[in-house]
Each structure stands twice: as C-alpha cells, then as structure tokens.
Amino acid sequence: MNMIPQRTVRTTCPYCGVGCGVLVEVTGDIVSVRGDPDHPANFGRLCSKGSALAETIGPEGRLLAPEIGGRPASWDEALDLVAARFGAAIAEHGPDAVAFYVSGQLLTEDYYVANKLMKGFIGSANIDTNSRLCMASAVAGQRRAFGADIVPATYRDLEEADLVVLVGSNLAWCHPVLFQRLMAAREAHGTRIVVVDPRRTATAEGADLHLPLAPGSDVALFSGLLDHLFSFGALDDAFVSAHTSGLDGALRAAQATGLRGAAAATGLDPSALLAFYELFAATEKVVTVFSQGVNQAEDGTDRVNAILNCHLLSGRIGRPGAGPFSVTGQPNAMGGREVGGLANQLAAHMEIEDPAARARLARFWGAERLAERPGLKAVDLFRAVAGGDIKALWIMATNPVDSMPDADLVRRALEACPFVVVSDVVRDSDTVAAADVLLPAAAWGEKDGTVTNSERRISRQRPFARPPGAARPDWWIVSQVAERMGFGSAFAYSHPAEIFAEHAALSAFENGGTRIFDLGGLAGLDRTAYDALAPVQWPVRPGEPAGGRLFGAGGFQTPDGRARFVATPPRPAPARREPRFPLVLNTGRVRDHWHTMTRTGRSPRLSAHIAEPFVEIHPDDAAEAGIAAARLVTVESARARIVARAFLTPAQQPGSVFVPMHWTDQNASAGRVDALVRGDTDPVSGQPALKASRVRIAPFPAAWYGFAVLRDRPERIPADYWAAARTKGGWRIELAGLAPPADWADWARLLLPGAPAEESLLAFHDSGSGRRRFAAFEGERLLASVHVAPEPVAVSRSFAAAALDRPCRDGADRLAILAGRAGGGRDDPGALVCACFGVGANDIARCLRSGAARDVETVGARLRAGTNCGSCRSEIQRIVDGHAFAPAL
C-alpha cells in the first residue's frame, strides 16, 4: 500500500498585523491549517479567519495568465508592453507622470523591489500603499514624537500591564488573538480594561469601563487626561527632564481643555471621565492600544500625539507593561513602511526630505535619479489620475475601486487613465475590471518572503504549493519590468533571500546607531539561513540582543535624542446635525471577513456569520426615519447611495450609523460603502477620514423580499437588491425588488439552474399572504430553493443552505425545504455564532435549555464555541443573558 507523503510547512497568516504563526499540513492535495504553538505572536491560537485559511486556497477564480485588453498574452508580451508604456509616459511627461499603488498584502521583498524601482530608478516618489488608509496617522504621530516610525511596545506588555486602554480598536473582532492574550492576562492577574469607542462593540462589552465618546472628540479626551496627569502628580519628572522636549506648549493646549472641556467635547459624564483619568494616573503599568478609530480621521495624527503625550509625561513607555501601542491592520503594513512603501518616506526609515539620506540611498543602490521630494499620497494620487496628470498606473495586490474613499471617483479615474496595470491573484474584482493589462501574481501559500507584524517581529511566509498557471511572485514581475526599462543590473535577483539580504544591509548602511531600524545582524543570511529564519524582532544588530522594548531609557531618533511633546489643541466640534445629511457614517470591519472579501469570500464558514451588507442604526434614528428591524435601508451621502440591511441596536450612538467595508459589486448589488465616503484627509499624514462622512437613511421601498440557495450562481440575478455569499455546496442570496415580476414562475427560472421545465419545478403559493416558494431537484439532490414574501423572509438560513449539502430522500424532506425550516426531528443549528467550530445560536440555546451549560465557560466546555479565538464570546453571553434559568434548589 502506497502511503501519501505528508509534510508540514511553518508559515505566517496573511490577514491582520498580529502576524500569527501557522502550521500548514499538506497530504497530497489535502491542506489543513492550525496555529503554530512555537510562534511568539500567537502560541498556537488562530482567529476564525486564520482557522479557515485552507478553505480559501485553490485555482477557482484565479488569474492564471497575463492578459492584455481581456485576451490572454505571454509574459514576454505583457512585460514588454508595461515597460514600453511606462517608459513612453516618462519620456514624454517626466517621471511624476507614472505611479504605483501597492499593498500591505505584499511581502517585504515585493515591496522593496517596487519601491526601489519607482524611487530609485524611475526617479519619482509616486508610490503609495493601501496602508495609507489604516496606519499613516500612527506613522506620522510617531515620527513627530519619536523622530522615526517606531512602535515601542511588545505583545508581552499587554500581558504584563495592569491597565489596558483600547482606543478606536475593536480588538475582539479585528485582532482576536491579541484580545485572547489580553483576556488570559485579565483572568490571571486582574488586568483592568477601558474601551474608548463611540460604539458598544464586542470589545466594549468585555471592558471594565466603556467610554462612548462623541465621534471626533479623541483629542479632547486625551488633552484632558494630560492636564489631569500633570495637575495631580503623575508627572515622571526624571524621564521628562532627561528625555523629552516641548512639554510647556503641549500643557498649555491641554490646560485650555481640562476636564470640563473634555466632558463638553466628548459628551461623557464628567464623573466617568474623571474615573478614567484617576485610574490611568494611579496605575503604573498602562498600555494604550490604538487603531483605525484613531488613525482614520482628519485629526488622526493629533489624536496619536495626544495619546503619546500622556505616556511621555508619565514615563509610561518602554517599561514592562507600559507604553503606547499602535496595532496595524494588515499583515505587512510595517514591512512596507520599513522599505519606504509610503510616498513620503525612503527605504530603511530614512527621510526623503534629508539630502544626506537621499545621497546615502543613491550610493547604496547605484541610483542616478533618486526621487528628491515626496510623492502623491493615496487620495491625491487617484485625484491626479482622475485629473489626467498620471498617464500610467500600476496597482499591486489591492482593490482601490472599493477600498478608497470617494470610490466612484477612483473607478472613473481608472477608466479614464491611458494605461492601467493590475497585478493580482483574482480574475474578477472591481479594480481588475478597469485594467488594460492584468498580471497574475502568486498568492498566500505560493509566496516566499517575510512580513513584519505590529510588534516589529519579522516572520517568514513560506510556500507550500506551486503557483497555478502562469502566476509569478510580485518581486519577479517588478524585476522583469525593471530589466526591460534598462535597469536590469540593479534588479538581477534570482531568489527573495537576495532581496532580503540587500534590505537588511541597507538598514545598517552608514547607520552607526543613528537609525533604530537596523537589520544588520541579518544582512549576511544565505539562502539556507533565510529559509530557516525564525521569528525575530528588530532592531537586529550584530552582537546585541534582538528586539525588545524601546525608549525606556530614552534614545529617541530626533536630532537631540529627546522625544517631542506635540501641542494638540482640539479642533472645533463639527455640527451635531446637518439637515440634508443628519447622521455620521462610521465604517470598519466585521469579525469573519477581510478587506474586500477576495479571500474570505471563498469560505462558506466565514460567510455564514454575516452574509450581506448591513447598517447599524440606533432605534431612535430608525424610528425617526420610519425604518423597521431587518428591512432594507438606503444610506446616501452627497456622493453615492448604497442599500443594506437594517440592524437596530442601542450599541450604536444616536446620530451615527455603522456600515462595514467588505461588500463590492462582486457580491452585492449596491454595497460599496466607500463610495459614500468623502476624500478629506489628515493634513499631516494624508490618511483619509473614513469614519466621519455625513449621510442620511431611508427605507428601501421593497415590494417583495426573497432568499435563495442555489447550487450554481446565476450570471444575472433578477432583483433590484441582492447579496450573494458562498455556502457549503453552492450559494445563498438575499433578494428584494421594487415591483413584483409579471410571472413569478418565469422569474424563479432565471435563478434556477438549467431553467427547469414546469413539471420539474416544485412550487407553492399562498395567495392570502403573498408568500411563494420554489424548489428544483435532480434526483435526491437539491439544485435550488427560493422563498419570496412581502416582508423579510422568515426562513432558517442555516437549514436552507445546509439542504444543498445533504440528500433529499423523500417528500417530507422536500416539504421541509419548501417550508424553510427543519422537520422530522432534525436539529437546526440556527444563525452561526462560532465560525471556528460551526456552532449556531440554536445549538447554544438547546445546550442552555438542557441544563448542560449555564454560562459562557460551560457552553465552551460542551460545544467548544468561544474556545479558539474567542471573538464570539460576547454573542454567546447575550444568548446566555436571554435564557431564563430555573432557580437553583
């Protein structure tokens, strides 16, 4: 008997900036994924997305060959054309007439080569990244305060802190593994948790104190804190005197706010605010974690500096369990910053405005036309494309038609641009549709390189599969274009190990301790050592311990070595209500999806928790607008309109709504929320304000609602509203229409595969209620079922979807499918709660009713729900809270 060979590959998760280690086990064509117990980021834990990685790989939907104008092409033809068109644009209009827009999904080696080509050899800094949308304000604030883009804290600090303040960070959903490390620390030694967020998120539900401040008032809150720390004796005079400058100016601005001004601006009860201030002042070990809710604002950089000011004044930085901590959104946002992936930076944390740094980099690269000034940041870059200033644009590993603010302008810009190149993994995305040339890139599992996580830890992404078709690594693609543009000698790489060694050598080049970012200890790695590289935290200097906390004893990267306090007077509060657009739109993520779903959308398990775009609305705002729960809603700004499902919740502040960012034209009829978002940016960082656009809401005037499960997705979905998601065995689709079709049976056949004949279409119509149901079978196999009603369809989505994956053996099974609910003693799991283990709300309720469980912990012990990444624990708690237990005897 021949045994199928097995192998295990140690690699890194491609999702958020936590940078979890992953063990991929490959047995023939079977791939499974589990957490790496030896990786210092996660110690074996994975979130729901990481746990489902094996469901998101494979050739389906992949871009498998280069294309020119929609037709297949060879690599030589496509690369020659890209080089020729970029070269012609540069020759006629100058180097600033071309641009690259890249991504935190790229590996460091890919990023390095792209940045080197654009800044070093094309001679323009017009290379920016989608990390501009998530981390640019943190970068700018850290550069203003520390002199360089340095995150001083480590993950261990979360476990050693006595107080963790989470600001604009839904850690439970967006960085679940870090959240579980924090929860474990709380269980072990009573860590206190404060959440500062306008929404009552899953993270806020687990906090000791939730401060639901008014949107846009973060600077005022932390200005008040700075004033309190100074006034009530929390000043670390020795640290401030020895290692900082500028305190007087920052204090004057803070004192002008004070507790009274902070309470007025935030709308918080002064007693709650004072309780937070006193807790911070009385606790030596404090970590402040901040993320997109801080960064994605017109005053995002000031928000960052307001937080950093508090840590500098109290000396709570660089010590065990103490420091400000920016957690990044993408797997390699930090790696991209290390190599100069932002338009206003050079590689190796050197400043583009510094002539000495430019000369140093030019010498190292042998570059004769190094860029001399910052390039266009993301929002301005696409405005320049729209205005005709950019003649050739190359987009790598990102989907700006959906993720950029003012997204419809971005789409129009790409349609008007003379030459657009897109390197991507997928064949169909809203950005791919605008490309003149498509270049098939290698995906996770095929790529070979490094990423850097939020705590400065470099980890390897190792391949365990060959790229399908003609797909190639991004570094190879860029190097081939560079060679065709005449720069071949500087891009003669044969393996990513060579690129990494050059990157490490550059970080140490003429450094001499002047730059904290230093990988000199890794510059001599050969291919074997690179392949075996274990996770390591920078700086990595020869003969010194690697990594660790920074700035506990000063050593900032400013000219005088001192950290700078930055005065951050709060901006005037925006008008609370505007008659035409009275609500503030907040955007963000959901638990189980990632960016624009090109990866997570392939997983039925990840699509089961939330399967369509939704809008969180406070019940008071919904009542004022005449919106009922679960009905469809239009959300409209001055730029565009979307349609989403209404989710009424008091967790949302009155006057604000929340819509997730993930839906695109590939999976919903009108769900691209960033088309609503204005393109205003922070003046320092250039990061767009993705959480403060003005909108209005109204009922979507649906005449009918529908829900369908289909083995095959139809080419055209006959509905005014639809949202499609994968399910095991096929697709699930939510539907609605503004007017009923002339013939419902003909309409149903447009959805059903093969347009079944009348006699093979099982149908039911209740003329009194207006409810209709259709189903089509092939033997014992369900091909499709469709449910229609004048109101949101009341069928069990989980039961209906599961019917695609099980035999329908008799009439009772078929009638249950038409009814849309389980029968014959079959248990319906209900709406998915735990994506890691596939546990539904009904499963949990049954467990509670049986007496087998009474709380979140015993639910986990019985069903495993909530025991992996833990991001569903707040939902489990709500089910527990809603269950009436019999009194104990």
Sequence and secondary structure as in RCSB ss.txt:
>XXXX:A:sequence
MNMIPQRTVRTTCPYCGVGCGVLVEVTGDIVSVRGDPDHPANFGRLCSKGSALAETIGPEGRLLAPEIGGRPASW
DEALDLVAARFGAAIAEHGPDAVAFYVSGQLLTEDYYVANKLMKGFIGSANIDTNSRLCMASAVAGQRRAFGADI
VPATYRDLEEADLVVLVGSNLAWCHPVLFQRLMAAREAHGTRIVVVDPRRTATAEGADLHLPLAPGSDVALFSGL
LDHLFSFGALDDAFVSAHTSGLDGALRAAQATGLRGAAAATGLDPSALLAFYELFAATEKVVTVFSQGVNQAEDG
TDRVNAILNCHLLSGRIGRPGAGPFSVTGQPNAMGGREVGGLANQLAAHMEIEDPAARARLARFWGAERLAERPG
LKAVDLFRAVAGGDIKALWIMATNPVDSMPDADLVRRALEACPFVVVSDVVRDSDTVAAADVLLPAAAWGEKDGT
VTNSERRISRQRPFARPPGAARPDWWIVSQVAERMGFGSAFAYSHPAEIFAEHAALSAFENGGTRIFDLGGLAGL
DRTAYDALAPVQWPVRPGEPAGGRLFGAGGFQTPDGRARFVATPPRPAPARREPRFPLVLNTGRVRDHWHTMTRT
GRSPRLSAHIAEPFVEIHPDDAAEAGIAAARLVTVESARARIVARAFLTPAQQPGSVFVPMHWTDQNASAGRVDA
LVRGDTDPVSGQPALKASRVRIAPFPAAWYGFAVLRDRPERIPADYWAAARTKGGWRIELAGLAPPADWADWARL
LLPGAPAEESLLAFHDSGSGRRRFAAFEGERLLASVHVAPEPVAVSRSFAAAALDRPCRDGADRLAILAGRAGGG
RDDPGALVCACFGVGANDIARCLRSGAARDVETVGARLRAGTNCGSCRSEIQRIVDGHAFAPAL
>XXXX:A:secstr
     EEEEEEE SSSTT  EEEEEEETTEEEEEE TT TTTTT   HHHHTGGGG SSTTB  S EETTEE  H
HHHHHHHHHHHHHHHHHH GGGEEEEE TTS HHHHHHHHIIIIIII    EEEGGGGTTHHHHHHHHHHHSS  
    HHHHHH SEEEEES  HHHHSHHHHHHHHHHHHHH  EEEEE SS  HHHHT SEEE   TT HHHHHHHH
HHHHHHTT   HHHHHHHEE HHHHHHHHHTTHHHHHHHHH   HHHHHHHHHHHHH SSEEEEE HHHHSSTTH
HHHHHHHHHHHHHHT SSBTTBEEEE  SSTTHHHHHHTT STTB GGG BTT HHHHHHHHHHHT SS   S  
  HHHHHHHHHTT   EEEEES  HHHHSSSHHHHHHHHHHSSEEEEEESBS  TTGGG SEEEEB  TTT  EE
EE TTSEEEEE   S  STT B HHHHHHHHHIIIIIGGGG  SSHHHHHHHHHHHHHTT TTS S   GGGTT 
 HHHHHT   EES   TTS      STT   SSTTS EE           S  SSS EEEEEE  SS  TTSTTG
GG HHHHHH  S EEEE HHHHHHHT  TT EEEEE SS EEEEEEEE TTS TTEEEEES   TTTBSS  GGG
TS   B TTT  B TT EEEEEEE   SEEEEEEESS  SS  SSEEEEEEETTEEEEEEEESS  S HHHHHHH
HSTT   GGGEEEEEETTTTEEEEEEEETTEEEEEEEEESSS  S HHHHHHGGGS   SHHHHHHHHHTS  TT
     SEEETTTTEEHHHHHHHHHTTS SSHHHHHHHH TTSSS TTHHHHHHHHHTS      
